[in-house]
Each structure stands twice: as C-alpha cells, then as structure tokens.
Amino acid sequence: MREIKAHTLTADNFKDFGIFYDFVNPTGHTLGTFFHDHILMSISGGRQLGFSSMVIEKKERMIITRSEFHNNASEAVLPLDSDIVIYVAPPSNEPCPALTQAFIVPKGTMVLMNAGVWHCTPFSAGLQTAHALVALPERVYHNDCTIIDYSENDYMEITV
C-alpha cells in the first residue's frame, strides 16, 4: 500500500486544487459582522453561490427590531460552534411581525429558509461569540434584500 503524507493546508500548496477560508476566525471584507462571499462556488447557469461567515455576539435579551427577505433566493445558515436562535415569518407582500416564530438551531444543523421568508440576524443561544456559515447567491445582500425596521409596537422578545 502506498503511503502519502498529509500536509498543512496553505494557500500556496492548495492553489492548484481550490481555495479555503476560516469561517470561525473570519477576516477580510465585511458588512459589520457579516463577512460576505469569501468562498464563491460556481453553480449551473453561471451563478455563484457565496459562503459567508456571520459573527453573532450574545445579547442579554433577544429583541427583534427588524426583518428582511430575499425575493429570489433561499438562505442557508449553519451554526458552527454554538446553538443559535433564528426567527422567521412566512413570505408576504408586507411585513407580518404577528406571524413571527422562533426556533433553536443546534450547532452543526443547517437550516434553509425559503425565498421570501422574513428573517434577520440570529441570536447566540450559547457562546458569547458564535459563528455561523451563511450560503446565499453572490451579492444577494446587495441586489435582492429588503430590510425593514419595525416600529416599537411591533418589537418582540424571544424567550428560550
């Protein structure tokens, strides 16, 4: 049997095979705590699927003050090192905070939110600083993202 040695992964020694990115220790271009499109994967139709890192700081209280949706794209979220709490509301033409539900997503479990589902940044349910992998079509946060801020009357607090 032939023996091969496993090498330490570096950009130089892996360049002929692909690229890599540390999603738990993100660096580079960012929109706040959303380190977007650091790995792009070609998919059919010439589109690119972007893999991004989200850093989620634990809050004393989980207060929902805003929501967003993507008209033409699903969004996948995979908590890497801590359980997280997501909130979602069904697709609709107008925000529907009264229909919002919250779910605990165990670390290592990917959730896929359908196109049109209202949602926004998850909350950490464990670690003080949690990390999640987010998968969206490249630049969808720029060209297919509607964000609304709720009025104070529509704020919600999530309890576990």
Secondary structure, 3 states (H helix, E strand, C coil): CCCCCCCCCCHHHHCCCCCCCCCCCCCCCCECCEEEEEEEEECHHHCEEEEEEEEEECCCCEEECEEEECCCCCEEEEECCCCEEEEEECCCCCCCHHHCEEEEECCCCCEEECCCCEECCCEECCCCEEEEEEEEECCHHHHCCEEEECCHHHCEEECC
